[in-house]
Amino acid sequence: SVIRRYSIVYSKKFVGSASVNSMERSNDLQRFSVFDWKADAFSKLNFVSVVEGSKETALLVPTPPSSAEPALPRDDSTLAACRTCGDSFFSTEQQHAHYKSDLHRFNLKLKLSGGKVVTAEEFKELQSVGELSGDSSGESSEDDDDESDTDPPQAADVDDDEEGPRAPLSPKVTFVTSTGTKYSVWRNVLISRADALAGPDSSAYLHALRLLAQPAQPRVWSILMVGGGHFASAIFEEARCLHHKTFHRYTTRRKQGGAQSAHDSKSGHAKSAGANLRRFNEARLREDVAQVLTEWAPALQRSTWIFICSPGVANRSIFFFKESPIERGDPRIQSVPFVTKRPTLVECKRIHQWLSTVDFCPASDSSDAPRLTPTPVSAPVPEESPVALPAVAARPPPEVDLLIRAVETNNFAEFRRLHESGYRRPLPEDAMQLTSALFVSVALNRPEFVAYLLEAAKSSGSAAPTDAVDFQVPSWHFRTALHRAAADGREELVASLLAAGANPTLKCMLSKSPYDLSKTKPVRNAFRMFAGQNADKWDYASASIPLLTEEMEEEQERRKKEKKKQKRKNQQENAKQKKLDEQQAAEAEKKRLEEERLATELKRVALERDAKLKTMTDREKRAEAAERRMQLMSGAVRRFDQCQQPLTSTPFERLAVKSSSAS
């Protein structure tokens, strides 16, 4: 709404009021439920033609216009169209929903690769035969009532008995009254698929509309959905839900996508535990669906229409089992003519609501439509007096913005000449394409252009809203040139824009300020320095910009130097401690080696003594013992201080303990 209001104001200033009136008339579309269509109100309507896609068929014979009052074309300014798919819409909501659909994305890929776009029916046919991948309807683990799931299952055609190519059909049929009022109804709630392919005349459509608006019995619609292991069904009588049932079985292969049965038929029978579980769940899913349909058999027999949404051959055959209340080729079976989401009860209600919606577009002016006089439907239309519609003038190509082109080509002389001559930039057709020369200069990193535009805006003021420093570009989430400079990490441009009066607290559509988009420290410091020098100019707290003054910067630099000095000191102390630890380790190793040498020496002495004793005779042993006794008695033998044992051998020291002998 913000874009549209700005476009209308801007267009009235530079384009004129004629083009704006057609824009304002696009909001004349209204909607109501077909169940609220009163019988007396419907009987007062005089329908004169049926618009079927791009083909219009007259129901009544128009009166040729007189020379004094020429025929005027019907006002189709409220229609919107997709240039890629060729579809028409009666509201921006329908157009936006189409842009989010898989059909539009698929046609965009075909167009970019040089292929030919497909129609909605051809796209459903590709889905039904399995030529398209991406069925992730059963892969989400979120709650079934969540309506924000992406990549939902697509509505598929359920009619298997048709042969030959299918002609592309428009999903809606529009009925036009004698006053130019249009009523748009979904084709699938009027006639069956077979009747639509047979090409019914306009009177058949009008008869079907009367039966829909003035039924003899209550209208009962059944909606059955299955995909990715999810099943959802509901039966509605008028606007009231009679029955509903939803359940889910694990049947699709996680991350890889596709049902287990499809994988088995393509790559062979897998023997893993997960594959066996998925096969079991597929069988249980078929049993559960059969049980639900059998219990609802009376209500299904009373249904006027049965809408089935089941993408894929395997899902389509789940409803047609033995003794099923629904038979193949039943004329009541219809597909859902628009993109659907994951099968849930909420989605069933949404489908029922959309199918029962009638788009009502009243004529904004009585002169916008041809003056038609009602006559009986059976009266033939004279071939010699057709209604001549004036040719629609071709839309001129959009005018090139010379100022923006000069910035893109980096032609500063041409840019300055155009700016000084008062060049008025053309208004784009789409309001989302509005931009400013300052924003483009910042995006392309043109400092010379930015300095010139800021100086011009400072000296003479902004001549147009798009020349303002804080102009928010719609195509970039309503961000300003300051947002772009901060996101690109250009601190010089950020400082220049802030000095020129750019608002650093202005937030975009995503509630992001320029400071929030800053990715480098120099850019953030540029914002903080400006906030510290101009503390009273903006509310920096709302943009989360902390103040930074010269004193604070000096204090930070001092702390940084002290931290660096302390780090260097710690490194030196660590080096000294490491060297000391290495010396202590070397001394301990040297001591250990010396102890090992002494132990080896003592062991050798003991072995030599034992060997000597073994070679001595008994007489020599007694003589040696007597000699030791004599030494002890005379006191000439030295004794050890701790144990007072005689030192008969060399003492030694081990583990800081002195010992008299090895024993």
C-alpha positions as CSV (number, residue, x, y, z in Angstrom):
1,S,0.0,0.0,0.0
2,V,2.9,2.4,0.7
3,I,4.3,1.8,-2.8
4,R,0.9,2.3,-4.4
5,R,0.2,5.6,-2.5
6,Y,3.6,6.9,-3.5
7,S,3.1,5.8,-7.1
8,I,-0.2,7.6,-7.3
9,V,1.1,10.8,-5.8
10,Y,4.2,10.7,-8.0
11,S,2.2,9.8,-11.1
12,K,-0.3,12.7,-10.7
13,K,2.7,15.1,-10.6
14,F,4.6,13.8,-13.6
15,V,2.2,11.6,-15.6
16,G,-1.2,13.1,-15.2
17,S,-4.5,12.0,-13.7
18,A,-5.6,9.9,-16.6
19,S,-3.1,7.1,-16.0
20,V,-3.8,7.2,-12.2
21,N,-7.5,6.7,-12.5
22,S,-7.0,3.3,-14.2
23,M,-4.7,2.4,-11.3
24,E,-7.2,3.4,-8.7
25,R,-9.9,1.4,-10.5
26,S,-8.0,-1.8,-10.0
27,N,-9.3,-1.9,-6.4
28,D,-13.0,-2.3,-7.6
29,L,-12.7,-6.1,-7.4
30,Q,-15.0,-7.6,-4.7
31,R,-15.5,-11.2,-3.6
32,F,-18.4,-13.1,-2.1
33,S,-19.3,-16.8,-1.6
34,V,-21.6,-18.5,-4.0
35,F,-23.5,-19.8,-1.1
36,D,-24.5,-16.2,-0.2
37,W,-25.9,-15.5,-3.7
38,K,-29.5,-14.8,-3.2
39,A,-32.0,-16.2,-5.7
40,D,-33.9,-12.9,-6.2
41,A,-30.7,-11.0,-6.8
42,F,-29.4,-13.5,-9.3
43,S,-32.7,-13.5,-11.2
44,K,-32.3,-9.7,-11.9
45,L,-29.0,-10.1,-13.7
46,N,-29.0,-10.0,-17.5
47,F,-25.9,-11.8,-18.8
48,V,-24.9,-10.9,-22.3
49,S,-21.6,-12.7,-22.9
50,V,-19.2,-15.3,-21.5
51,V,-15.4,-14.7,-21.4
52,E,-13.7,-18.1,-21.6
53,G,-9.9,-17.3,-21.4
54,S,-9.2,-14.9,-24.2
55,K,-12.4,-15.9,-26.1
56,E,-15.6,-14.0,-25.6
57,T,-19.0,-15.5,-26.7
58,A,-22.1,-13.3,-26.9
59,L,-25.3,-14.6,-25.2
60,L,-27.5,-11.8,-26.4
61,V,-27.7,-9.8,-29.6
62,P,-26.3,-6.3,-29.1
63,T,-27.9,-3.2,-30.6
64,P,-25.5,-1.5,-33.1
65,P,-24.4,1.8,-31.8
66,S,-25.7,5.0,-33.4
67,S,-23.5,7.5,-35.1
68,A,-24.0,10.0,-32.4
69,E,-22.8,7.6,-29.7
70,P,-19.9,5.5,-30.8
71,A,-19.2,2.1,-29.3
72,L,-16.7,2.1,-26.5
73,P,-14.4,-0.8,-25.6
74,R,-15.1,-2.7,-22.5
75,D,-12.9,-1.6,-19.6
76,D,-10.2,-4.3,-19.0
77,S,-7.9,-2.1,-17.1
78,T,-8.6,-4.1,-13.9
79,L,-7.1,-7.2,-15.4
80,A,-3.5,-8.1,-14.6
81,A,-1.4,-10.6,-16.6
82,C,1.7,-12.7,-16.3
83,R,4.0,-12.1,-19.3
84,T,5.8,-15.4,-18.8
85,C,2.8,-17.8,-18.5
86,G,0.2,-15.7,-20.3
87,D,-2.4,-15.9,-17.6
88,S,-4.8,-13.1,-16.6
89,F,-6.0,-12.2,-13.1
90,F,-8.7,-10.0,-11.6
91,S,-6.8,-9.0,-8.5
92,T,-3.3,-8.5,-7.2
93,E,-3.8,-11.3,-4.7
94,Q,-4.4,-13.8,-7.5
95,Q,-1.3,-12.4,-9.3
96,H,0.9,-12.7,-6.3
97,A,-0.3,-16.3,-5.6
98,H,0.5,-17.2,-9.2
99,Y,4.0,-15.7,-8.9
100,K,4.6,-18.0,-5.9
101,S,3.3,-21.1,-7.6
102,D,5.5,-23.9,-9.0
103,L,4.0,-23.4,-12.4
104,H,5.4,-19.9,-12.7
105,R,8.8,-20.9,-11.3
106,F,9.0,-23.8,-13.8
107,N,8.1,-21.6,-16.7
108,L,10.7,-19.0,-15.6
109,K,13.4,-21.8,-15.8
110,L,12.2,-22.9,-19.2
111,K,12.2,-19.3,-20.5
112,L,15.8,-18.7,-19.2
113,S,17.0,-21.9,-20.8
114,G,15.4,-21.0,-24.2
115,G,12.5,-23.5,-23.9
116,K,8.8,-23.1,-24.5
117,V,6.6,-22.4,-21.5
118,V,3.8,-24.8,-20.6
119,T,0.2,-24.3,-19.6
120,A,-1.3,-25.2,-16.3
121,E,-2.8,-28.4,-17.7
122,E,0.5,-29.5,-19.3
123,F,2.3,-28.8,-16.0
124,K,-0.2,-31.0,-14.2
125,E,0.3,-33.7,-16.8
126,L,4.1,-33.6,-16.3
127,Q,3.5,-33.9,-12.5
128,S,1.1,-36.8,-12.9
129,V,3.5,-38.9,-15.0
130,G,6.4,-38.2,-12.6
131,E,8.6,-36.1,-14.9
132,L,8.9,-33.3,-12.3
133,S,10.7,-33.8,-8.9
134,G,10.3,-31.9,-5.7
135,D,7.3,-33.5,-4.0
136,S,8.3,-32.6,-0.4
137,S,4.8,-32.7,1.0
138,G,5.6,-35.4,3.5
139,E,9.1,-34.2,4.4
140,S,8.1,-31.4,6.8
141,S,7.9,-32.2,10.4
142,E,6.0,-29.2,11.5
143,D,2.4,-29.1,12.6
144,D,-0.3,-29.9,10.1
145,D,-2.2,-26.7,10.8
146,D,0.8,-24.5,9.7
147,E,-0.1,-22.6,6.6
148,S,3.3,-21.2,6.0
149,D,4.9,-24.5,4.6
150,T,6.8,-24.0,1.4
151,D,6.9,-26.3,-1.7
152,P,3.4,-27.8,-1.1
153,P,2.0,-30.7,-3.3
154,Q,0.4,-29.5,-6.6
155,A,-3.1,-30.2,-7.6
156,A,-3.1,-33.0,-10.2
157,D,-5.6,-34.1,-12.8
158,V,-7.5,-37.2,-11.7
159,D,-9.2,-38.1,-14.9
160,D,-7.5,-41.3,-16.3
161,D,-10.0,-42.3,-18.9
162,E,-9.3,-39.5,-21.4
163,E,-7.4,-40.3,-24.5
164,G,-5.5,-38.0,-26.8
165,P,-3.9,-34.6,-26.0
166,R,-5.8,-32.3,-23.6
167,A,-6.6,-28.8,-24.7
168,P,-5.5,-26.1,-22.3
169,L,-8.5,-24.7,-20.5
170,S,-8.8,-21.4,-18.6
171,P,-9.5,-22.1,-14.9
172,K,-12.2,-19.5,-14.7
173,V,-15.2,-18.4,-16.7
174,T,-16.3,-14.8,-16.6
175,F,-19.9,-13.8,-17.1
176,V,-20.6,-10.2,-18.3
177,T,-23.9,-8.4,-17.7
178,S,-25.5,-5.7,-19.9
179,T,-24.0,-3.0,-17.6
180,G,-20.5,-4.3,-18.0
181,T,-20.4,-6.0,-14.6
182,K,-18.2,-9.1,-14.5
183,Y,-18.7,-12.3,-12.4
184,S,-15.8,-14.7,-12.5
185,V,-16.5,-18.3,-11.3
186,W,-14.2,-21.4,-11.3
187,R,-14.9,-23.6,-14.3
188,N,-14.6,-26.8,-12.2
189,V,-17.7,-25.9,-10.1
190,L,-19.8,-25.3,-13.2
191,I,-19.3,-28.3,-15.7
192,S,-17.4,-31.5,-15.7
193,R,-14.1,-32.1,-17.3
194,A,-15.5,-34.1,-20.2
195,D,-18.1,-31.3,-20.9
196,A,-15.4,-28.7,-20.8
197,L,-13.2,-30.6,-23.3
198,A,-16.2,-31.0,-25.6
199,G,-16.5,-27.3,-25.9
200,P,-19.9,-26.3,-24.6
201,D,-21.7,-23.2,-25.9
202,S,-22.3,-20.1,-23.8
203,S,-25.9,-21.1,-23.0
204,A,-24.6,-24.3,-21.3
205,Y,-22.3,-22.2,-19.1
206,L,-25.2,-19.9,-18.2
207,H,-27.4,-22.9,-17.3
208,A,-24.7,-24.3,-15.1
209,L,-24.3,-20.9,-13.4
210,R,-28.1,-20.9,-12.6
211,L,-27.9,-24.4,-11.2
212,L,-25.0,-23.3,-9.0
213,A,-26.6,-20.1,-7.7
214,Q,-30.2,-21.5,-7.5
215,P,-29.8,-25.2,-6.6
216,A,-32.8,-27.5,-6.1
217,Q,-31.0,-29.4,-3.3
218,P,-28.2,-28.4,-0.8
219,R,-24.8,-28.3,-2.5
220,V,-22.5,-31.0,-1.1
221,W,-18.9,-30.8,-2.1
222,S,-16.2,-33.4,-1.1
223,I,-12.5,-32.7,-1.0
224,L,-10.0,-35.5,-0.9
225,M,-6.2,-34.9,-0.7
226,V,-3.3,-37.3,-0.4
227,G,0.4,-36.8,-1.0
228,G,3.7,-37.7,0.7
229,G,2.0,-40.0,3.2
230,H,-0.4,-37.2,4.3
231,F,-4.2,-37.7,3.9
232,A,-6.9,-35.1,4.5
233,S,-10.5,-35.2,3.5
234,A,-13.6,-33.2,4.2
235,I,-17.3,-33.1,3.1
236,F,-19.1,-29.7,3.1
237,E,-22.8,-29.0,2.8
238,E,-23.0,-25.4,1.7
239,A,-20.6,-23.6,4.0
240,R,-20.8,-26.2,6.8
241,C,-18.3,-29.0,7.3
242,L,-20.1,-32.4,7.8
243,H,-17.2,-34.8,8.0
244,H,-13.4,-34.5,8.1
245,K,-10.5,-36.8,8.7
246,T,-6.7,-36.4,8.6
247,F,-3.8,-38.8,9.3
248,H,-0.2,-39.3,8.2
249,R,2.0,-42.3,7.5
250,Y,5.8,-42.4,7.0
251,T,6.0,-43.4,3.3
252,T,8.4,-41.0,1.7
253,R,12.2,-41.3,1.7
254,R,13.7,-38.5,3.8
255,K,15.9,-36.0,2.0
256,Q,15.9,-38.1,-1.1
257,G,12.2,-37.6,-1.8
258,G,9.7,-39.9,-3.6
259,A,7.6,-42.8,-2.4
260,Q,9.2,-46.2,-1.6
261,S,7.1,-48.0,-4.2
262,A,8.4,-45.6,-6.9
263,H,12.0,-46.2,-5.8
264,D,11.5,-50.0,-5.8
265,S,10.1,-49.9,-9.4
266,K,13.0,-47.8,-10.6
267,S,16.0,-49.1,-8.6
268,G,15.0,-52.5,-7.3
269,H,13.7,-53.9,-4.1
270,A,15.7,-52.4,-1.2
271,K,16.2,-54.5,1.9
272,S,16.8,-51.9,4.6
273,A,14.7,-51.5,7.7
274,G,13.5,-48.1,6.6
275,A,12.4,-49.4,3.2
276,N,10.4,-52.3,4.9
277,L,8.8,-49.7,7.3
278,R,7.8,-47.5,4.4
279,R,6.3,-50.4,2.4
280,F,4.3,-51.4,5.5
281,N,3.0,-47.8,6.0
282,E,2.0,-47.5,2.3
283,A,-0.2,-50.6,2.7
284,R,-1.6,-49.2,6.0
285,L,-2.3,-45.9,4.3
286,R,-4.3,-47.6,1.5
287,E,-6.3,-49.5,4.2
288,D,-7.0,-46.4,6.2
289,V,-8.2,-44.4,3.1
290,A,-10.4,-47.3,2.0
291,Q,-12.0,-47.4,5.5
292,V,-12.7,-43.7,5.6
293,L,-14.2,-43.7,2.1
294,T,-16.4,-46.7,2.9
295,E,-17.7,-45.1,6.0
296,W,-18.5,-41.9,4.1
297,A,-20.1,-43.7,1.1
298,P,-23.6,-42.2,1.7
299,A,-22.3,-38.7,1.8
300,L,-20.1,-39.2,-1.2
301,Q,-23.1,-40.4,-3.2
302,R,-24.9,-37.2,-2.4
303,S,-21.9,-35.0,-3.4
304,T,-22.4,-32.7,-6.3
305,W,-18.7,-32.5,-7.0
306,I,-15.8,-34.5,-5.7
307,F,-12.5,-32.6,-5.8
308,I,-9.4,-34.9,-5.7
309,C,-5.9,-33.6,-5.2
310,S,-3.4,-36.4,-5.6
311,P,-0.2,-35.7,-7.5
312,G,1.4,-38.9,-9.0
313,V,0.1,-42.1,-10.4
314,A,0.5,-44.0,-7.1
315,N,-1.5,-41.4,-5.1
316,R,-4.2,-41.2,-7.8
317,S,-5.0,-44.9,-7.6
318,I,-5.4,-44.9,-3.8
319,F,-9.1,-43.8,-4.1
320,F,-10.1,-46.4,-6.7
321,F,-10.0,-49.7,-4.9
322,K,-12.3,-52.6,-5.1
323,E,-15.9,-51.7,-3.9
324,S,-14.9,-48.1,-3.7
325,P,-17.8,-45.6,-3.6
326,I,-15.9,-43.5,-6.2
327,E,-15.5,-45.0,-9.7
328,R,-13.1,-44.0,-12.4
329,G,-14.6,-41.8,-15.0
330,D,-17.2,-40.4,-12.6
331,P,-18.3,-37.0,-14.1
332,R,-18.4,-35.5,-10.6
333,I,-14.7,-36.0,-10.1
334,Q,-12.8,-32.7,-10.6
335,S,-9.2,-31.6,-10.0
336,V,-8.3,-28.5,-8.0
337,P,-7.5,-25.8,-10.5
338,F,-4.9,-23.9,-8.4
339,V,-1.8,-24.7,-6.4
340,T,-2.4,-26.5,-3.1
341,K,-0.3,-27.0,0.0
342,R,0.3,-30.1,2.2
343,P,-2.9,-32.1,2.8
344,T,-4.4,-30.8,6.1
345,L,-7.8,-29.9,7.3
346,V,-6.9,-26.2,7.1
347,E,-6.0,-26.7,3.4
348,C,-9.3,-28.5,2.7
349,K,-11.2,-25.6,4.2
350,R,-9.1,-23.2,2.2
351,I,-9.8,-25.1,-1.1
352,H,-13.5,-25.1,-0.3
353,Q,-13.5,-21.4,0.4
354,W,-11.6,-20.5,-2.8
355,L,-13.7,-22.8,-5.0
356,S,-16.9,-21.2,-3.7
357,T,-15.6,-17.7,-4.2
358,V,-17.1,-15.5,-7.0
359,D,-15.1,-12.5,-8.2
360,F,-17.4,-9.5,-8.7
361,C,-16.1,-6.6,-10.7
362,P,-18.7,-3.8,-11.1
363,A,-18.4,-1.4,-14.0
364,S,-16.7,1.8,-12.7
365,D,-18.5,3.9,-15.4
366,S,-21.6,3.2,-17.5
367,S,-19.7,4.4,-20.6
368,D,-16.8,1.9,-20.1
369,A,-18.8,-1.0,-21.6
370,P,-20.7,-1.3,-24.9
371,R,-24.4,-0.6,-24.7
372,L,-26.1,-4.0,-25.2
373,T,-29.9,-4.6,-25.3
374,P,-31.1,-8.0,-24.0
375,T,-32.9,-10.3,-26.4
376,P,-33.8,-14.0,-26.1
377,V,-30.9,-16.4,-26.0
378,S,-32.3,-18.5,-28.8
379,A,-32.1,-15.5,-31.3
380,P,-29.3,-15.9,-33.7
381,V,-26.6,-13.3,-34.0
382,P,-26.5,-11.7,-37.5
383,E,-23.2,-12.4,-39.2
384,E,-23.4,-9.3,-41.3
385,S,-23.4,-6.9,-38.3
386,P,-20.6,-7.9,-35.9
387,V,-19.7,-5.6,-33.1
388,A,-16.4,-3.8,-34.1
389,L,-14.1,-3.3,-31.2
390,P,-11.5,-0.6,-31.5
391,A,-7.9,-1.7,-31.8
392,V,-5.9,-1.4,-28.7
393,A,-2.9,0.8,-29.1
394,A,0.5,-0.9,-28.5
395,R,2.2,0.1,-25.3
396,P,5.2,2.2,-26.1
397,P,8.6,0.9,-24.9
398,P,9.7,2.3,-21.5
399,E,11.8,5.5,-21.7
400,V,15.4,5.1,-20.9
401,D,16.6,7.0,-17.7
402,L,19.6,8.9,-19.1
403,L,20.8,10.0,-15.7
404,I,21.0,6.5,-14.4
405,R,22.7,5.3,-17.6
406,A,25.3,8.0,-17.2
407,V,26.1,6.7,-13.7
408,E,26.3,3.1,-14.9
409,T,28.6,4.1,-17.8
410,N,30.7,6.3,-15.4
411,N,30.2,9.3,-17.7
412,F,30.5,12.1,-15.2
413,A,30.5,14.9,-17.8
414,E,27.2,13.7,-19.2
415,F,25.8,13.2,-15.8
416,R,26.7,16.7,-14.7
417,R,25.2,18.2,-17.9
418,L,21.9,16.4,-17.4
419,H,21.7,17.4,-13.8
420,E,22.4,21.0,-14.3
421,S,20.0,21.2,-17.3
422,G,17.1,20.2,-15.0
423,Y,16.6,16.7,-16.6
424,R,13.4,15.1,-15.3
425,R,13.8,11.4,-14.9
426,P,11.0,9.2,-16.4
427,L,8.7,7.4,-14.0
428,P,9.0,3.6,-14.3
429,E,5.8,1.5,-14.9
430,D,6.4,-0.6,-11.8
431,A,6.7,1.3,-8.5
432,M,9.1,-1.3,-7.3
433,Q,11.6,-0.1,-9.9
434,L,11.9,3.4,-8.4
435,T,15.4,4.3,-7.5
436,S,17.7,7.3,-7.0
437,A,20.9,8.4,-8.7
438,L,22.5,8.6,-5.3
439,F,21.7,5.0,-4.5
440,V,23.0,3.8,-7.9
441,S,26.2,5.8,-7.4
442,V,26.8,4.3,-4.0
443,A,26.0,0.8,-5.2
444,L,28.5,1.2,-8.1
445,N,31.1,2.9,-5.9
446,R,31.2,6.2,-7.7
447,P,32.7,8.7,-5.1
448,E,32.8,11.6,-7.6
449,F,29.1,11.2,-8.4
450,V,28.2,10.9,-4.7
451,A,30.1,14.0,-3.8
452,Y,28.5,16.0,-6.6
453,L,24.9,14.9,-5.7
454,L,25.5,15.6,-2.0
455,E,26.8,19.1,-2.7
456,A,23.9,19.8,-5.1
457,A,21.3,18.6,-2.6
458,K,23.0,20.8,0.1
459,S,23.1,23.9,-2.0
460,S,19.7,23.8,-3.9
461,G,17.7,21.2,-2.0
462,S,15.9,18.1,-3.4
463,A,13.9,18.7,-6.6
464,A,12.1,15.4,-6.4
465,P,11.5,12.7,-3.7
466,T,13.9,10.4,-5.4
467,D,16.7,13.0,-5.1
468,A,16.6,13.0,-1.3
469,V,19.5,11.6,0.6
470,D,17.2,9.3,2.7
471,F,15.1,8.0,-0.3
472,Q,14.2,4.4,0.4
473,V,14.5,2.1,-2.6
474,P,11.6,-0.3,-2.8
475,S,13.5,-3.0,-4.7
476,W,16.0,-3.4,-1.9
477,H,13.7,-3.7,1.1
478,F,13.2,0.1,1.3
479,R,16.8,0.7,2.2
480,T,18.7,4.0,1.7
481,A,22.0,4.9,0.2
482,L,23.5,4.9,3.7
483,H,22.3,1.3,4.1
484,R,24.0,0.3,0.8
485,A,27.3,2.0,1.7
486,A,27.4,0.4,5.1
487,A,26.6,-3.1,3.7
488,D,29.3,-2.7,1.1
489,G,31.9,-1.7,3.7
490,R,32.8,1.8,2.2
491,E,33.6,3.9,5.3
492,E,34.5,7.0,3.2
493,L,31.0,7.1,1.6
494,V,29.4,6.4,5.0
495,A,31.2,9.4,6.5
496,S,30.3,11.6,3.5
497,L,26.6,10.6,3.7
498,L,26.4,11.2,7.4
499,A,28.0,14.6,7.0
500,A,25.5,15.4,4.3
501,G,22.6,14.8,6.7
502,A,21.7,11.1,6.1
503,N,19.6,9.6,8.9
504,P,21.5,6.7,10.6
505,T,18.5,5.7,12.6
506,L,16.2,5.1,9.6
507,K,15.3,1.4,9.4
508,C,14.3,-0.6,6.3
509,M,11.4,-3.0,5.9
510,L,13.4,-5.7,7.8
511,S,13.8,-3.4,10.8
512,K,17.6,-3.1,10.1
513,S,19.4,0.2,10.6
514,P,22.6,1.1,8.5
515,Y,24.7,0.2,11.6
516,D,23.1,-3.2,11.7
517,L,24.3,-3.9,8.2
518,S,27.9,-2.9,8.8
519,K,30.2,-5.8,8.5
520,T,33.6,-4.2,9.1
521,K,35.0,-2.4,12.1
522,P,36.1,0.8,10.2
523,V,32.5,1.3,9.0
524,R,31.1,0.8,12.6
525,N,33.7,3.2,13.9
526,A,32.6,5.8,11.3
527,F,29.1,5.6,12.7
528,R,30.3,5.7,16.3
529,M,32.6,8.7,15.7
530,F,29.8,10.6,14.0
531,A,27.5,9.8,17.0
532,G,30.1,10.9,19.5
533,Q,30.7,14.2,17.7
534,N,27.0,14.9,17.1
535,A,25.4,13.3,20.2
536,D,22.2,15.5,20.1
537,K,21.4,15.2,16.4
538,W,19.8,11.7,16.3
539,D,18.4,9.1,18.6
540,Y,21.4,6.7,18.3
541,A,20.0,4.3,21.0
542,S,17.1,3.3,18.7
543,A,19.7,2.3,16.0
544,S,22.0,0.6,18.6
545,I,24.9,2.9,17.8
546,P,27.3,3.3,20.8
547,L,29.0,6.7,21.1
548,L,32.7,7.0,20.3
549,T,34.7,10.2,21.1
550,E,38.3,11.1,20.6
551,E,39.0,10.6,24.3
552,M,37.4,7.2,24.2
553,E,39.4,6.3,21.1
554,E,42.6,7.4,22.8
555,E,41.7,5.4,25.9
556,Q,41.0,2.4,23.8
557,E,44.4,2.8,22.0
558,R,46.1,3.1,25.4
559,R,44.5,0.0,26.7
560,K,45.4,-1.8,23.5
561,K,49.1,-0.8,24.0
562,E,49.1,-1.9,27.6
563,K,47.5,-5.2,26.7
564,K,50.1,-5.7,24.0
565,K,52.9,-4.8,26.4
566,Q,51.5,-7.2,29.1
567,K,51.3,-9.9,26.5
568,R,54.9,-9.4,25.5
569,K,56.0,-9.6,29.2
570,N,54.0,-12.7,29.7
571,Q,55.7,-14.3,26.7
572,Q,59.2,-13.4,28.1
573,E,58.3,-14.9,31.5
574,N,57.0,-18.0,29.9
575,A,60.2,-18.4,27.9
576,K,62.3,-18.0,31.1
577,Q,60.2,-20.5,33.0
578,K,60.4,-22.9,30.1
579,K,64.2,-22.7,30.1
580,L,64.4,-23.3,33.9
581,D,62.1,-26.3,33.5
582,E,64.4,-27.7,30.8
583,Q,67.5,-27.2,33.1
584,Q,65.9,-29.0,36.0
585,A,64.9,-31.8,33.8
586,A,68.5,-32.1,32.5
587,E,69.9,-32.3,36.1
588,A,67.3,-34.9,37.1
589,E,68.2,-37.0,34.1
590,K,71.9,-36.7,34.9
591,K,71.3,-37.8,38.5
592,R,69.2,-40.7,37.4
593,L,72.0,-41.9,35.1
594,E,74.6,-41.7,37.9
595,E,72.4,-43.7,40.3
596,E,71.9,-46.3,37.6
597,R,75.8,-46.5,37.2
598,L,76.3,-46.9,41.0
599,A,73.7,-49.6,41.2
600,T,75.3,-51.5,38.4
601,E,78.7,-51.2,40.1
602,L,77.4,-52.5,43.4
603,K,75.8,-55.4,41.7
604,R,79.1,-56.2,39.9
605,V,81.0,-56.2,43.3
606,A,78.4,-58.4,44.9
607,L,78.6,-60.8,42.1
608,E,82.4,-60.9,42.3
609,R,82.3,-61.6,46.0
610,D,79.8,-64.4,45.6
611,A,82.0,-65.9,42.9
612,K,85.0,-65.6,45.2
613,L,83.2,-67.3,48.1
614,K,82.3,-70.1,45.8
615,T,85.9,-70.7,44.9
616,M,87.2,-70.5,48.5
617,T,87.8,-73.7,50.5
618,D,86.3,-74.2,54.0
619,R,89.7,-73.5,55.6
620,E,90.1,-70.2,53.7
621,K,86.5,-69.2,54.8
622,R,87.2,-70.0,58.4
623,A,90.5,-68.0,58.3
624,E,88.7,-65.0,56.8
625,A,86.0,-65.1,59.5
626,A,88.5,-65.3,62.2
627,E,90.3,-62.3,60.8
628,R,87.1,-60.3,60.9
629,R,86.5,-61.3,64.5
630,M,89.9,-60.2,65.4
631,Q,89.4,-56.8,63.8
632,L,86.1,-56.4,65.7
633,M,87.6,-57.2,69.0
634,S,90.5,-54.9,68.5
635,G,88.2,-52.0,67.4
636,A,90.0,-51.3,64.2
637,V,87.0,-52.0,62.1
638,R,84.9,-48.9,61.1
639,R,81.2,-49.0,61.8
640,F,78.4,-47.3,60.0
641,D,76.9,-44.3,61.9
642,Q,73.2,-45.3,61.4
643,C,73.1,-49.1,61.9
644,Q,76.5,-49.6,63.6
645,Q,77.3,-52.4,61.2
646,P,80.9,-52.9,60.2
647,L,82.0,-51.4,57.0
648,T,83.2,-54.5,55.2
649,S,82.7,-53.0,51.8
650,T,82.5,-49.5,50.2
651,P,79.3,-47.6,51.3
652,F,77.1,-45.9,48.8
653,E,74.2,-43.3,48.6
654,R,70.8,-43.9,46.8
655,L,67.7,-41.6,46.9
656,A,69.4,-39.3,49.4
657,V,69.9,-42.3,51.9
658,K,73.4,-43.6,52.8
659,S,73.7,-47.4,52.9
660,S,76.6,-49.6,54.3
661,S,76.2,-52.5,51.8
662,A,74.0,-53.7,49.1
663,S,72.4,-56.2,51.5
